[in-house]
């Protein structure tokens, strides 16, 4: 049996190269536009010093982008995350470029107004071009031009989750050609390709781009054998480890010598410096909101609520905050004043689609999330954060804490006005089986992997959802 020594060049590589190369003309155009606006000179008549600056700016950009990992493959992530990485890259870039400009003053003199306008133009053009490339990539994947063929090893729950995920989100760019397993031959419609012994034959005869190994940990010898086969045929292999018992803890793989070790880390927001950064951001963001938006928007919304339905403007509800402490959560009232939260049997009634309790204007407020705006007062008081797990009413907490795995862990941080679960579509009524568990899993993902930048991404995605509307908001 011959080892495959050559692999077919994937068309996806062209898009990767384009993502790198397209930034060069974008940088040039942005700088020329900034020079033209500030000095009024011809757009294509740069002086020798300006040309030198453009060259320095270009080299500095790719160095900065390597630090920020701007060109990492993020086709499976939301566009808002890519925008955050653009901003992060521009921050590093501005620091590097300003430092170089200071040391290279004898060779070129660029005013601060030109640099400011240049960075502004660069952000706008980068955001547009990367969106176009992203949509072109998704279109090519949808047409089947850029799909990576994946073979699953094992028929475990992890393998099933992976299979259903790549089928649901086509733009991840994966096509599962089937699975192999020694004990099961059925897995929710996924084609069965034989036992583990058939792996060499499949890799030798078919164009498999990646093998995903999802065998139980107890089959460590089989896992090692599959890895060796993938290495022999130069096929990328990934492992989905069975670490569900550690689901409540963030995991990181470290190396001690040549030994890989799973490191169960403390939570990011356990650190005092991270708590301080998040709190200062909460205060600053809330103050800016009240000054620029809340000062005029809140009175208008309050007046409309008052004029369109009887009852108080603000709805107060007991919810659970940090460490399960009870807090009073403020919202614009969106339901008729006589409505109740419980049914005749005492069970909590979640808001549902076309809920008769919701007023006409209340439906608009809930659809656009504007009913949550008074919670910025909660943020200033310190009982909530701008971003965090959404606080649930007390009856819903009492119900879910006994039926949802790791539910109470979502209260180890302050609740938020918006959160990772909400921007990923996990909001609204949780009547479907597993809906609350999915929401909690999103919350735990956020808690375990918090960074300042993920907060920025969530805020940006929330604004996008407000503009375009959320189908799960009712």
FIMARLUM-501218 format. One line per field, with one value per residue (C-alpha): residue number from 1; residue in one letter; x, y, z. Coordinates in Angstrom, 3 decimals, padded with zeros to 6 digits. Last residue first. Example, Ala and Ser with C-alpha at 12.3 -4.5 7.8 and 13.67 -1.06 7.14 Angstrom:
<pts>
resi = [2/1]
resn = [s/a]
east = [013.670/012.300]
north = [-001.060/-004.500]
up = [007.140/007.800]
</pts>
This chain:
<pts>
resi = [474/473/472/471/470/469/468/467/466/465/464/463/462/461/460/459/458/457/456/455/454/453/452/451/450/449/448/447/446/445/444/443/442/441/440/439/438/437/436/435/434/433/432/431/430/429/428/427/426/425/424/423/422/421/420/419/418/417/416/415/414/413/412/411/410/409/408/407/406/405/404/403/402/401/400/399/398/397/396/395/394/393/392/391/390/389/388/387/386/385/384/383/382/381/380/379/378/377/376/375/374/373/372/371/370/369/368/367/366/365/364/363/362/361/360/359/358/357/356/355/354/353/352/351/350/349/348/347/346/345/344/343/342/341/340/339/338/337/336/335/334/333/332/331/330/329/328/327/326/325/324/323/322/321/320/319/318/317/316/315/314/313/312/311/310/309/308/307/306/305/304/303/302/301/300/299/298/297/296/295/294/293/292/291/290/289/288/287/286/285/284/283/282/281/280/279/278/277/276/275/274/273/272/271/270/269/268/267/266/265/264/263/262/261/260/259/258/257/256/255/254/253/252/251/250/249/248/247/246/245/244/243/242/241/240/239/238/237/236/235/234/233/232/231/230/229/228/227/226/225/224/223/222/221/220/219/218/217/216/215/214/213/212/211/210/209/208/207/206/205/204/203/202/201/200/199/198/197/196/195/194/193/192/191/190/189/188/187/186/185/184/183/182/181/180/179/178/177/176/175/174/173/172/171/170/169/168/167/166/165/164/163/162/161/160/159/158/157/156/155/154/153/152/151/150/149/148/147/146/145/144/143/142/141/140/139/138/137/136/135/134/133/132/131/130/129/128/127/126/125/124/123/122/121/120/119/118/117/116/115/114/113/112/111/110/109/108/107/106/105/104/103/102/101/100/99/98/97/96/95/94/93/92/91/90/89/88/87/86/85/84/83/82/81/80/79/78/77/76/75/74/73/72/71/70/69/68/67/66/65/64/63/62/61/60/59/58/57/56/55/54/53/52/51/50/49/48/47/46/45/44/43/42/41/40/39/38/37/36/35/34/33/32/31/30/29/28/27/26/25/24/23/22/21/20/19/18/17/16/15/14/13/12/11/10/9/8/7/6/5/4/3/2/1]
resn = [x/x/x/x/x/x/x/x/x/x/x/x/x/x/x/x/x/x/x/x/x/x/x/x/x/x/x/x/x/x/x/x/x/x/x/x/x/x/x/x/x/x/x/x/x/x/x/x/x/x/x/x/x/x/x/x/x/x/x/x/x/x/x/x/x/x/x/x/x/x/x/x/x/x/x/x/x/x/x/x/x/x/x/x/x/x/x/x/x/x/x/x/x/x/x/x/x/x/x/x/x/x/x/x/x/x/x/x/x/x/x/x/x/x/x/x/x/x/x/x/x/x/x/x/x/x/x/x/x/x/x/x/x/x/x/x/x/x/x/x/x/x/x/x/x/x/x/x/x/x/x/x/x/x/x/x/x/x/x/x/x/x/x/x/x/x/x/x/x/x/x/x/x/x/x/x/x/x/x/x/x/x/x/x/x/x/x/x/x/x/x/x/x/x/x/x/x/x/x/x/x/x/x/x/x/x/x/x/x/x/x/x/x/x/x/x/x/x/x/x/x/x/x/x/x/x/x/x/x/x/x/x/x/x/x/x/x/x/x/x/x/x/x/x/x/x/x/x/x/x/x/x/x/x/x/x/x/x/x/x/x/x/x/x/x/x/x/x/x/x/x/x/x/x/x/x/x/x/x/x/x/x/x/x/x/x/x/x/x/x/x/x/x/x/x/x/x/x/x/x/x/x/x/x/x/x/x/x/x/x/x/x/x/x/x/x/x/x/x/x/x/x/x/x/x/x/x/x/x/x/x/x/x/x/x/x/x/x/x/x/x/x/x/x/x/x/x/x/x/x/x/x/x/x/x/x/x/x/x/x/x/x/x/x/x/x/x/x/x/x/x/x/x/x/x/x/x/x/x/x/x/x/x/x/x/x/x/x/x/x/x/x/x/x/x/x/x/x/x/x/x/x/x/x/x/x/x/x/x/x/x/x/x/x/x/x/x/x/x/x/x/x/x/x/x/x/x/x/x/x/x/x/x/x/x/x/x/x/x/x/x/x/x/x/x/x/x/x/x/x/x/x/x/x/x/x/x/x/x/x/x/x/x/x/x/x/x/x/x/x/x/x/x/x]
east = [-041.236/-037.533/-036.631/-036.822/-034.394/-034.526/-032.195/-031.201/-031.437/-029.521/-026.679/-026.539/-026.389/-023.572/-021.538/-022.161/-021.222/-018.002/-016.992/-017.560/-015.490/-012.743/-012.575/-012.008/-014.160/-013.430/-014.863/-017.789/-018.653/-018.634/-020.656/-023.323/-023.468/-023.863/-026.611/-028.530/-028.168/-029.412/-032.409/-033.313/-032.707/-036.311/-038.253/-040.224/-037.373/-039.095/-036.904/-033.172/-030.564/-029.946/-026.167/-026.374/-028.576/-026.367/-023.252/-024.959/-027.008/-028.174/-025.848/-025.818/-022.845/-020.520/-020.690/-024.423/-024.089/-022.738/-026.253/-027.333/-024.492/-026.820/-030.446/-033.331/-033.055/-031.782/-034.246/-037.467/-036.136/-034.416/-037.616/-039.558/-036.906/-036.988/-033.895/-030.842/-029.183/-025.637/-023.123/-022.499/-023.461/-023.051/-025.627/-026.011/-023.437/-025.787/-024.549/-025.364/-028.821/-029.431/-028.361/-031.250/-033.612/-032.621/-034.072/-037.428/-035.447/-034.691/-035.889/-038.547/-039.349/-039.964/-042.040/-044.158/-044.606/-045.996/-048.791/-049.196/-048.010/-050.418/-051.968/-048.609/-048.243/-045.020/-044.396/-043.532/-042.715/-045.487/-044.170/-046.174/-048.565/-051.229/-053.565/-050.782/-047.939/-046.407/-049.642/-051.182/-053.253/-050.780/-050.858/-047.454/-044.399/-043.457/-040.076/-037.545/-035.848/-034.359/-034.496/-031.751/-031.705/-028.274/-027.540/-023.752/-024.049/-027.636/-030.972/-034.174/-037.032/-039.040/-039.768/-041.717/-041.304/-044.048/-046.728/-050.232/-052.626/-051.519/-050.566/-049.991/-047.772/-045.639/-045.306/-044.175/-041.605/-040.202/-039.764/-038.298/-035.783/-034.697/-033.668/-031.272/-030.769/-028.887/-025.815/-025.610/-027.286/-025.341/-022.010/-022.583/-023.495/-020.425/-018.072/-019.555/-019.575/-016.045/-014.766/-016.442/-015.017/-011.486/-011.696/-012.984/-010.163/-007.560/-009.013/-008.767/-011.734/-013.180/-010.886/-012.116/-009.450/-007.796/-008.170/-004.982/-005.086/-001.500/000.385/003.739/006.751/008.300/005.353/002.964/-000.254/-003.791/-006.398/-009.732/-012.411/-014.435/-018.127/-017.809/-015.112/-017.088/-017.908/-014.254/-014.525/-012.002/-012.934/-009.703/-008.537/-006.570/-005.099/-004.317/-000.705/-001.446/000.975/000.010/-003.668/-002.803/-000.757/-003.624/-006.060/-003.747/-003.447/-007.221/-007.601/-005.097/-006.896/-010.210/-011.118/-011.249/-014.343/-013.858/-014.535/-011.712/-012.290/-010.401/-009.683/-009.236/-010.489/-010.236/-010.937/-008.822/-005.937/-007.816/-010.728/-008.430/-006.388/-009.580/-011.203/-009.868/-011.943/-015.095/-017.235/-018.323/-021.670/-023.343/-024.650/-028.440/-028.819/-025.928/-026.287/-023.643/-022.550/-019.902/-016.636/-017.115/-016.554/-018.320/-019.491/-018.588/-019.091/-018.930/-017.266/-017.191/-018.237/-020.640/-022.996/-024.004/-026.701/-024.884/-021.607/-023.401/-025.344/-022.177/-020.254/-023.061/-023.266/-019.511/-019.700/-022.588/-020.381/-020.379/-016.633/-014.224/-015.798/-014.510/-014.477/-014.384/-013.529/-016.037/-014.858/-016.841/-020.068/-022.290/-022.864/-019.093/-018.635/-021.359/-019.835/-016.451/-017.959/-019.737/-016.470/-014.601/-017.259/-017.228/-013.422/-013.538/-016.102/-014.505/-011.057/-012.299/-013.933/-011.053/-008.477/-010.397/-010.353/-006.665/-005.795/-007.919/-006.026/-002.662/-003.397/-004.550/-001.406/000.745/003.163/006.769/009.089/012.763/014.058/010.968/011.818/011.937/008.595/006.942/008.101/006.421/003.216/003.146/003.621/000.963/-001.470/-000.957/-001.645/-004.921/-005.692/-005.267/-007.679/-010.185/-009.896/-010.187/-013.400/-014.728/-013.939/-015.906/-018.887/-018.714/-019.738/-017.413/-017.232/-015.422/-012.849/-009.626/-006.807/-005.785/-006.161/-003.913/-003.351/000.438/000.501/-001.747/000.711/003.587/001.417/000.470/004.010/005.206/002.439/002.891/006.628/005.952/003.298/005.652/008.309/005.765/004.792/008.468/008.874/005.847/002.481/000.685/-002.211/-004.912/-003.860/-003.168/-005.910/-003.734/-006.109/-008.578/-005.971/-003.510/-006.273/-007.426/-003.847/-003.416/-006.640/-005.871/-002.430/-003.678/-006.540/-004.087/-002.025/-005.008/-006.208/-003.054/-003.674/-007.374/-006.675/-004.128/-006.669/-009.285/-006.962/-006.228/-009.938/-009.525/-007.788/-004.483/-004.688/-002.359/000.887/002.827/000.048/001.640/001.543/000.000]
north = [037.973/037.819/034.500/035.941/038.712/042.033/043.523/046.643/045.119/042.039/044.211/046.098/042.778/041.587/044.690/044.234/040.546/041.344/044.000/041.547/038.964/041.573/042.181/038.468/035.752/032.146/030.202/032.527/032.789/029.013/028.614/030.968/029.111/025.802/027.361/028.371/024.886/023.346/025.681/024.579/020.878/019.876/022.717/025.056/027.494/030.729/033.612/033.371/031.040/032.724/033.003/036.675/035.707/032.889/035.080/037.726/040.904/042.997/040.944/038.768/039.130/036.135/032.864/032.766/030.689/027.894/027.309/025.552/023.006/020.396/021.475/019.735/020.707/024.271/024.783/025.017/027.146/029.426/029.780/030.681/033.318/035.151/034.594/036.840/036.896/035.543/038.393/041.608/045.117/043.980/043.678/044.394/047.196/050.160/051.511/048.186/048.034/051.523/050.155/047.770/050.528/049.579/046.043/046.972/048.137/044.521/045.222/042.486/043.034/046.756/046.167/043.549/045.944/048.520/046.125/044.875/041.419/039.343/037.698/035.969/035.892/033.886/032.937/034.772/032.252/031.187/029.993/027.122/027.861/025.426/028.204/029.758/031.970/035.263/037.251/039.849/042.726/045.441/044.396/043.292/045.189/047.164/048.784/046.797/046.957/043.924/043.838/041.587/038.384/036.967/033.674/034.242/037.165/037.871/036.137/037.827/039.705/041.745/045.433/046.707/050.390/052.404/051.575/050.629/051.348/050.946/053.010/056.425/055.222/052.971/055.815/058.231/055.780/055.187/058.928/059.494/056.632/057.851/061.426/061.087/057.375/057.948/060.181/060.857/057.685/055.448/057.157/056.691/053.039/052.326/054.010/052.209/048.792/049.330/050.207/047.077/044.808/046.167/045.897/042.317/041.446/042.972/041.129/037.718/035.415/036.879/034.692/031.523/029.323/026.842/023.095/022.232/019.139/017.908/016.923/015.230/016.060/018.271/019.507/020.673/022.532/021.841/024.164/023.295/025.543/023.829/022.926/020.440/018.448/015.210/015.898/015.400/012.693/014.119/015.145/014.351/015.895/014.313/015.927/013.431/012.739/009.062/007.705/010.397/009.467/005.781/006.685/008.767/005.894/003.496/005.933/006.224/002.437/002.060/004.736/002.925/003.761/007.444/006.784/007.336/010.686/010.869/013.495/012.700/015.510/016.066/012.687/012.299/008.607/005.555/005.626/007.272/004.829/001.775/002.865/003.461/000.097/-001.567/000.848/-000.877/000.046/003.106/003.898/006.930/009.505/009.249/009.630/007.352/003.718/000.991/000.612/-001.613/-001.406/002.151/004.084/007.283/008.942/011.446/014.360/017.655/020.580/024.250/025.884/027.753/024.754/025.352/022.764/019.884/020.774/020.804/017.572/015.621/017.133/016.384/012.806/012.357/013.669/011.300/008.417/006.694/006.487/007.707/010.459/011.142/014.739/016.060/019.765/021.780/024.631/024.321/022.878/025.763/026.672/026.692/029.096/031.374/031.269/032.240/035.068/036.267/036.301/038.028/040.757/041.153/041.305/044.055/046.161/045.947/046.551/049.632/051.174/050.380/051.679/054.900/055.558/054.599/056.994/059.781/059.509/059.233/062.275/064.307/063.304/064.824/062.676/063.758/061.490/060.501/062.531/061.518/057.809/057.208/058.923/057.344/053.928/054.435/055.712/052.721/050.181/051.710/052.216/048.640/047.165/049.099/048.344/044.618/044.757/046.689/044.146/041.346/042.925/043.123/039.431/038.611/040.575/038.444/035.401/032.434/029.246/031.020/032.232/030.954/032.950/036.010/038.512/036.555/039.727/039.374/038.315/041.247/043.645/042.317/042.457/046.053/047.168/046.028/048.009/051.124/051.141/050.911/053.622/055.827/055.460/056.422/059.476/060.460/060.082/062.285/060.787/061.796/059.335/061.085/064.535/066.879/068.361/068.250/066.624/064.857/063.803/062.527/060.455/059.041/058.148/056.375/054.381/053.467/052.153/050.144/048.668/047.843/045.738/044.300/042.300/040.167/038.342/037.581/036.700/034.087/032.434/032.592/030.838/028.184/027.293/025.975/023.009/021.878/018.098/016.255/014.653/012.011/009.432/006.290/003.298/000.000]
up = [021.892/020.964/019.325/015.786/016.736/014.920/012.280/014.204/017.687/016.520/015.194/018.511/020.362/018.081/018.960/022.682/022.451/020.580/023.100/025.955/024.049/023.813/027.560/028.024/029.534/028.609/031.539/032.187/028.491/027.941/031.116/029.770/026.443/028.284/030.424/027.310/025.836/029.069/029.006/025.483/026.199/025.668/023.985/026.264/026.868/025.829/024.732/024.281/022.871/019.521/019.800/020.772/023.725/025.010/024.988/027.079/027.261/030.199/032.360/035.467/037.810/037.980/039.946/039.183/036.002/038.192/039.545/036.352/036.303/034.750/034.329/036.149/039.820/039.356/036.504/038.524/041.349/038.843/036.797/039.939/040.872/037.544/035.378/035.153/031.699/031.882/031.511/029.626/030.784/034.379/037.139/040.863/040.787/041.209/037.871/036.214/037.778/036.362/032.985/033.600/032.450/028.857/028.972/027.364/024.329/023.425/019.848/019.782/023.466/023.001/019.884/021.659/024.572/022.184/021.300/024.875/025.935/028.071/025.008/024.233/020.454/020.863/024.456/027.675/030.376/032.737/036.109/037.582/040.476/039.314/038.163/036.087/037.271/036.152/036.359/034.063/035.485/034.408/030.760/029.581/028.298/031.430/030.882/032.851/036.258/038.058/041.844/043.166/045.209/045.946/044.181/044.346/041.901/040.888/041.259/040.147/041.757/039.276/038.873/035.870/035.096/033.399/035.954/034.809/031.978/028.388/025.340/026.953/029.802/027.599/025.073/027.794/029.177/025.704/025.130/028.613/028.052/024.610/025.545/028.495/027.763/024.526/024.885/028.617/029.910/027.508/028.197/031.929/031.420/029.268/031.750/034.757/033.087/031.710/035.173/036.556/033.849/034.257/038.058/037.929/035.554/037.888/040.898/039.242/039.812/036.615/034.504/036.240/037.798/035.468/035.099/033.179/031.009/030.610/027.468/028.205/026.047/028.700/030.698/027.993/028.576/027.326/028.783/030.325/031.753/034.481/034.628/031.779/033.595/033.644/029.999/029.126/026.459/024.047/020.491/018.684/015.439/012.617/009.489/006.750/005.747/004.923/007.527/010.031/009.679/010.259/013.356/014.720/014.182/016.070/018.972/019.223/019.060/021.903/023.931/023.671/027.281/026.335/024.212/020.464/018.824/016.277/013.587/010.399/007.958/004.256/003.035/-000.726/-001.034/-001.897/000.574/003.456/003.063/002.886/005.922/007.988/007.124/010.289/012.390/011.151/008.167/006.218/007.858/006.266/008.825/008.959/012.712/013.658/012.639/012.242/015.850/017.472/015.541/014.319/011.110/010.096/006.906/004.187/006.577/004.682/006.433/005.422/008.678/006.406/006.427/010.044/010.668/009.001/010.732/014.095/013.574/012.818/015.728/018.173/016.853/017.268/020.830/021.570/020.468/017.076/016.553/013.889/011.791/008.284/007.070/003.507/003.471/001.441/-000.734/-003.960/-002.526/-003.626/000.031/000.564/-002.349/-000.976/002.515/001.083/-000.944/002.207/004.141/001.327/001.174/004.972/004.940/002.330/004.211/007.656/006.200/004.334/007.408/009.764/007.281/006.744/010.498/010.816/007.962/009.475/012.753/010.969/008.809/011.846/013.745/011.029/009.043/008.815/006.901/006.925/009.885/011.920/011.751/015.507/016.131/013.113/014.312/017.685/016.104/013.736/016.524/018.779/015.899/014.719/018.161/018.346/014.701/015.344/018.292/016.185/013.365/015.929/017.221/013.665/013.190/016.331/014.985/011.839/013.872/014.088/012.000/009.143/011.637/010.070/011.647/009.650/012.479/014.818/016.906/016.875/013.216/012.342/013.971/011.855/008.742/009.494/010.281/006.856/005.133/007.270/006.589/002.852/003.030/005.053/002.364/-000.295/001.741/002.008/-001.774/-002.372/-003.236/-006.423/-006.741/-004.676/-005.790/-002.892/-000.690/002.422/004.944/002.613/000.047/002.643/004.316/000.966/000.037/003.378/003.047/-000.582/000.326/003.331/001.296/-001.506/000.941/002.871/-000.127/-000.036/003.244/002.849/-000.793/000.283/002.586/-000.151/-002.552/000.059/000.131/-003.418/-001.767/-003.169/-003.630/-001.394/-002.417/-000.569/-000.204/001.178/-001.056/000.000]
</pts>
